Amino acid sequence: MTAILTQRCDPFGMETERYGQRMAGGLFGEASAGNYKWFCEEPAVGRYRMICTGGDYGFRRAADSGLVAAYHCDGGHQGQVMVLCRKHVRDFSAGPPKPGWSADLKTPLGQIGGTKASELCPACVAPPAARELMDRANFLSSQMTAMLQLGLLARIAAIQSELDQVRAGLDEMHERGIIHKCPLRLVEVS
């Protein structure tokens, strides 16, 4: 137990040199981490992990129609073990705010948007079937950028058509609740 008292808080993997793997549960690679690598200087007070809470998800097509083809998530997805300080335990334990908007009406909160690390389970927001489509959409977007820079306008229409089909597939997965946003809860581990 004395080893924990000598460790520094490490919520995002800076101390373990796994920053890209730990950002959003590995959803974004090291290249997405940016140039500035933030770290917490506070001493660790314990070991914790985030666990998916699960729930029923779907999409309302009309105000009176209820959830369309609701998808049930059992939850239980577990994140990596993190050594955390008191401040980060408090921040991650607070849970997502109730759905709504910030005071300036620019930032969505709760289940409709996100500002806290505990608001979304990476395994739920990007299940394996969706990750394949997300990777394809990212590839097609980069191809379109390259074609624009090279001036190959005839090829852009074909890429845009395929990208629209991929986006439609992702939209359908969201409407059916397969892509959804389960909140997480922080639990202490030994």
C-alpha positions in Angstrom: 0.0 0.0 0.0 2.9 2.4 0.5 3.6 2.4 -3.2 0.2 4.1 -3.8 1.1 6.9 -1.4 4.2 7.7 -3.4 2.5 7.7 -6.8 1.2 10.8 -8.6 -2.4 11.0 -9.8 -2.6 9.5 -13.3 -6.1 9.7 -14.8 -5.0 9.8 -18.4 -1.9 7.6 -18.6 0.9 10.3 -18.6 2.8 8.5 -15.8 2.5 5.1 -17.5 3.3 6.4 -21.0 0.0 5.0 -22.4 -1.7 8.4 -23.0 -3.1 7.5 -26.4 -4.4 4.1 -25.2 -6.1 5.6 -22.2 -7.7 8.6 -23.8 -11.4 7.8 -24.0 -10.7 4.1 -23.5 -8.4 3.9 -26.5 -11.0 5.5 -28.8 -8.4 8.0 -30.0 -4.8 7.3 -30.9 -1.7 8.9 -29.7 -1.8 11.4 -32.6 -5.1 12.8 -31.3 -3.6 13.6 -27.9 -2.2 16.9 -29.1 1.2 18.6 -28.5 0.6 19.5 -24.8 0.5 16.5 -22.5 -1.3 17.6 -19.3 -0.6 15.7 -16.0 -1.8 16.0 -12.5 0.7 16.8 -9.8 -1.4 15.7 -6.8 -0.5 12.6 -4.9 -2.7 9.5 -5.5 -5.1 8.4 -2.8 -6.3 5.1 -4.3 -6.9 2.9 -7.4 -10.1 3.3 -9.3 -11.8 2.2 -12.5 -14.9 3.4 -14.4 -17.7 0.9 -15.0 -20.5 1.3 -17.5 -24.0 1.7 -15.9 -26.0 0.4 -18.9 -29.6 1.4 -19.8 -32.2 1.5 -22.5 -31.5 3.7 -25.6 -33.2 4.6 -28.7 -34.2 7.7 -30.7 -37.5 9.6 -30.8 -38.7 10.3 -34.3 -41.7 12.3 -33.1 -42.6 13.9 -29.7 -45.3 11.3 -29.0 -43.7 8.2 -30.5 -41.5 7.0 -27.6 -38.3 5.2 -28.1 -38.1 3.5 -31.5 -36.6 0.0 -31.4 -35.1 0.6 -28.0 -31.7 -1.1 -27.4 -30.9 -2.4 -24.0 -27.3 -2.2 -22.8 -26.4 -4.4 -19.8 -23.5 -2.2 -18.9 -20.6 -3.6 -17.0 -17.9 -2.5 -19.4 -14.8 -1.8 -17.3 -12.1 0.8 -18.0 -8.5 0.6 -17.0 -7.3 0.9 -13.4 -6.3 4.5 -12.6 -4.5 5.9 -9.6 -6.3 9.1 -8.7 -6.0 12.0 -6.3 -8.9 13.3 -4.2 -9.8 16.0 -6.7 -10.2 13.5 -9.6 -12.1 11.1 -7.5 -14.6 13.9 -6.7 -14.7 15.0 -10.3 -15.2 11.5 -11.7 -17.7 10.5 -9.0 -20.0 13.4 -9.5 -21.6 11.6 -12.5 -23.2 13.2 -15.5 -25.4 16.3 -14.9 -29.1 16.1 -15.8 -29.8 16.5 -19.5 -30.1 20.2 -20.5 -28.0 23.1 -21.6 -25.3 25.3 -20.0 -26.3 28.9 -18.9 -25.1 30.3 -22.2 -27.2 27.7 -24.1 -24.1 26.7 -26.1 -23.0 23.5 -24.4 -25.3 20.4 -24.1 -25.1 18.6 -20.7 -26.0 15.2 -19.5 -27.2 12.4 -21.9 -27.5 14.7 -24.8 -24.0 16.1 -24.7 -20.8 15.9 -22.7 -18.5 17.8 -20.5 -17.4 15.2 -17.9 -15.3 12.1 -18.3 -18.0 10.0 -16.6 -20.6 10.8 -19.2 -19.8 8.2 -21.8 -18.7 4.7 -22.0 -16.2 4.3 -25.0 -17.4 0.7 -25.6 -21.0 1.9 -25.9 -20.3 5.0 -28.1 -18.1 3.0 -30.5 -19.1 -0.7 -30.5 -17.1 -2.9 -32.8 -19.6 -2.7 -35.7 -19.6 1.1 -35.5 -15.8 1.4 -35.2 -15.4 -0.2 -38.6 -17.8 2.5 -40.1 -16.1 5.3 -38.1 -12.7 4.2 -39.4 -14.0 4.1 -42.9 -15.6 7.6 -42.6 -12.3 9.0 -41.3 -10.4 7.4 -44.2 -12.9 8.8 -46.8 -12.7 12.3 -45.2 -8.9 12.3 -45.5 -9.2 11.0 -49.1 -11.6 13.9 -49.9 -9.2 16.4 -48.4 -6.3 15.0 -50.5 -8.4 15.1 -53.7 -9.4 18.7 -53.0 -5.7 19.6 -52.6 -4.8 17.8 -55.8 -7.7 19.3 -57.7 -9.2 16.0 -58.7 -12.8 17.1 -58.5 -14.2 14.2 -60.5 -13.1 11.7 -57.9 -14.6 13.8 -55.0 -18.2 13.0 -56.0 -17.6 9.2 -55.8 -15.9 9.6 -52.4 -18.7 11.9 -51.1 -21.3 9.3 -52.2 -19.6 6.5 -50.3 -19.1 8.8 -47.3 -22.8 9.6 -47.3 -23.6 5.9 -47.2 -21.2 5.3 -44.3 -22.7 8.3 -42.4 -26.3 6.9 -43.0 -25.2 3.6 -41.5 -23.8 5.4 -38.5 -27.0 7.5 -38.1 -29.1 4.3 -38.3 -27.0 2.7 -35.6 -27.5 5.8 -33.4 -31.3 5.8 -34.0 -31.5 2.2 -33.1 -29.5 2.8 -29.9 -26.6 0.5 -30.9 -24.4 3.6 -30.7 -25.4 5.1 -27.4 -24.0 7.0 -24.5 -24.1 5.1 -21.2 -22.8 7.1 -18.2 -20.0 5.6 -16.1 -19.6 5.3 -12.3 -16.2 5.3 -10.5 -15.5 2.4 -8.2 -12.4 1.8 -6.0 -10.4 -1.4 -6.7 -7.8 -3.1 -4.5 
